[in-house]
Amino acid sequence: MNLAAISAITRKDVVDAIRHRYLLTAMATPLFVALMFRVMLPGMNSRAILTIVVEDAGHSQMVSDLRQAAQIEPASASGVVADVERRNAIGGLVVPANFDADIAAGKQPELTVYVNNRKNVFEQSGFRRLVNETVREFAKQPQPARLTWVDIDESAKRETVRGTDLNRLLLPLLLLLTLGMIGAFVVPLLIVEEKEKRTLDFLLSSPAGLNDILAGKGLTGVVYTLLIAALLLGINRQFVENWFFTLMTIALGLGFVVAVGLVIGSLLKNTMQVNTWASLVLIVLLVPAFPSLGLSGWFDTAMRAVPTHYLSDALRLSMAGTIGRELWIDWAVLAGCTVITFLAAAWALHRRA
């Protein structure tokens, strides 16, 4: 392969993409969606939204800190759970009498947190994040306390790690949206524009071969995907438990979506066709990242035929720090699909050259 030709094609396309309003919009969409959700999700300044019932036998300083960010209501004799339901609060805390002393001694006291699941998912997410951040800032250490989260509606206790369920759902979806936009729109448009401007023949008559052109277009997609993914991870860095495996998963997913983009760009002839078909491709790539929402079993089974099902699952597992057999299977499927798709892209472009 001609490295100089690949580098020249990549530099040209990176600059052209910045000047191309449509391409720039496609690349900026995931960032816009991420910022929109950050604004929508209640955070540390949600005093008007979050009302918390607290049982604080030891008059903890942490509860005083929490008052700066939420409306605190003391628990009555009927108990925290009953008060949460009666007052329609977002949740409740049971703070042990010796909580502050144990934190000062470097221990990890247990803090029981009740969640009102009648509230919407945004309020629950804001509550979870608020409790995690307040406890962490109060103790000034990574694992200050053992948080036991209790679902009031289901009356079932469950341990939780740092972060929120909503954010752990949204971040993989946003990363997949980034990859999907690059694979379905950006890379195909880079190839199709060469066809429309009749510059593909010029490139082929230059020292650059078809494989060099594919590599240059693919690297342009890689550059922009890594840039946007880095910004997304930077905004949501507190929700990534294992950076190495998360970055490995993104790299594998990036290879697959770039290959998909090369196939689309090789098969289609003009921008109008890309606009028409890329939207359908993007929907197919994104659907596996959404929860099934109680749909029938055949839908979940069908989603396993879409490679991004394994990418979404791998992102969820790696960001949660859950490393095991399931993650390795996801990686193997992604790697196999990437190789097959790259071969299909090379065949399609050679056939139409």
Long-range contacts (C-beta under 8 A, 24 or more apart in sequence): 1-209, 1-211, 1-212, 1-215, 2-207, 2-208, 2-209, 2-212, 4-207, 5-206, 5-207, 5-208, 5-209, 5-212, 5-216, 6-208, 6-212, 6-215, 6-216, 6-219, 7-216, 8-208, 8-216, 9-203, 9-208, 9-212, 9-213, 9-215, 9-216, 9-217, 9-220, 10-216, 10-219, 10-220, 10-223, 13-190, 13-216, 13-217, 13-220, 14-220, 14-223, 14-224, 16-190, 16-193, 17-186, 17-190, 17-220, 17-224, 20-189, 22-189, 23-185, 23-186, 23-189, 23-190, 26-181, 26-182, 26-185, 26-186, 27-181, 27-182, 27-186, 27-224, 27-228, 29-177, 29-181, 30-174, 30-175, 30-177, 30-178, 30-181, 30-228, 30-232, 31-228, 31-231, 31-232, 33-174, 33-177, 34-174, 34-232, 34-235, 34-236, 35-235, 37-170, 37-174, 38-235, 40-122, 41-122, 41-125, 41-126, 41-129, 41-166, 41-167, 42-122, 42-123, 42-125, 42-126, 42-127, 42-130, 43-126, 43-129, 43-130, 44-69, 44-130, 44-133, 45-69, 46-70, 46-126, 46-130, 47-71, 49-90, 49-123, 49-126, 50-90, 50-123, 50-126, 50-127, 50-130, 51-87, 51-88, 51-89, 51-90, 52-89, 52-90, 52-91, 52-92, 52-93, 52-127, 53-80, 53-83, 53-84, 53-87, 53-89, 53-91, 53-92, 53-93, 53-114, 54-80, 54-92, 54-93, 54-95, 55-79, 55-80, 55-92, 55-93, 55-94, 55-95, 56-93, 56-95, 57-95, 57-96, 57-97, 58-95, 58-96, 58-97, 58-98, 58-99, 58-100, 60-95, 60-99, 60-100, 61-100, 61-138, 62-95, 62-99, 62-100, 62-134, 62-135, 62-138, 63-93, 63-95, 65-134, 65-137, 65-138, 66-93, 66-130, 66-134, 69-130, 69-134, 70-130, 80-114, 81-114, 81-152, 84-114, 84-116, 84-152, 85-116, 85-152, 88-116, 88-118, 89-116, 90-115, 90-116, 90-119, 90-123, 90-124, 90-126, 90-127, 91-115, 91-116, 91-124, 91-127, 91-131, 91-152, 93-131, 99-145, 103-138, 103-139, 103-144, 103-145, 106-141, 108-143, 108-144, 108-145, 108-146, 109-145, 109-146, 110-145, 110-146, 110-148, 111-135, 111-145, 111-146, 111-147, 111-148, 112-148, 112-150, 113-147, 113-148, 113-149, 113-150, 114-150, 114-152, 115-149, 115-150, 115-151, 115-152, 116-152, 117-151, 117-152, 117-153, 117-154, 118-153, 121-166, 122-166, 124-164, 124-165, 124-166, 125-164, 125-165, 125-166, 125-167, 128-160, 128-163, 128-164, 128-165, 129-163, 129-164, 129-167, 132-162, 132-163, 132-164, 136-162, 161-241, 161-320, 161-321, 162-238, 162-239, 162-241, 163-238, 163-239, 163-241, 164-239, 167-236, 167-239, 168-239, 168-316, 168-319, 168-320, 169-291, 171-232, 171-236, 171-239, 171-240, 171-315, 171-319, 172-289, 172-312, 172-315, 172-316, 172-319, 173-286, 173-289, 173-290, 173-312, 174-232, 175-229, 175-232, 175-233, 175-250, 175-253, 175-315, 176-253, 176-285, 176-286, 176-289, 176-308, 176-311, 176-312, 176-315, 177-286, 178-225, 178-228, 178-229, 178-232, 179-225, 179-229, 179-250, 179-253, 179-254, 179-256, 179-257, 179-285, 179-311, 180-257, 180-281, 180-282, 180-285, 180-286, 180-308, 181-282, 182-221, 182-224, 182-225, 182-228, 182-254, 182-257, 182-258, 182-261, 183-221, 183-256, 183-257, 183-258, 183-259, 183-260, 183-261, 183-264, 183-281, 183-285, 184-257, 184-260, 184-261, 184-264, 184-278, 184-279, 184-281, 184-282, 184-285, 185-261, 185-274, 185-278, 185-282, 186-220, 186-221, 186-224, 186-261, 187-217, 187-218, 187-220, 187-221, 187-258, 187-261, 187-262, 187-264, 187-265, 188-261, 188-262, 188-264, 188-265, 188-268, 188-274, 188-278, 189-265, 189-271, 189-274, 190-217, 190-220, 190-221, 190-265, 191-217, 191-262, 191-265, 191-266, 191-349, 192-265, 192-268, 192-269, 192-270, 192-271, 192-273, 192-274, 193-271, 195-269, 195-270, 196-270, 196-271, 204-353, 210-346, 210-349, 210-350, 210-353, 211-346, 213-349, 214-262, 214-345, 214-346, 214-349, 217-261, 217-262, 217-265, 218-258, 218-259, 218-261, 218-262, 221-254, 221-257, 221-258, 221-261, 222-254, 222-258, 225-254, 225-257, 225-258, 226-254, 229-254, 239-319, 240-319, 241-319, 241-320, 241-321, 242-318, 242-319, 242-320, 242-321, 242-323, 245-317, 245-318, 245-321, 245-323, 245-327, 246-315, 246-318, 246-319, 248-318, 248-331, 249-311, 249-314, 249-315, 249-318, 249-330, 249-331, 250-315, 252-311, 252-314, 252-331, 252-334, 252-335, 252-338, 253-308, 253-311, 253-314, 253-315, 253-334, 255-334, 255-335, 255-338, 255-342, 256-307, 256-308, 256-311, 256-334, 256-337, 256-338, 256-341, 257-285, 259-338, 259-341, 259-342, 259-344, 259-345, 260-285, 260-341, 262-341, 262-342, 262-345, 262-349, 263-341, 263-344, 263-345, 263-348, 266-345, 266-348, 266-349, 266-352, 267-348, 267-352, 288-312, 307-333, 307-334, 307-337, 310-334, 310-337
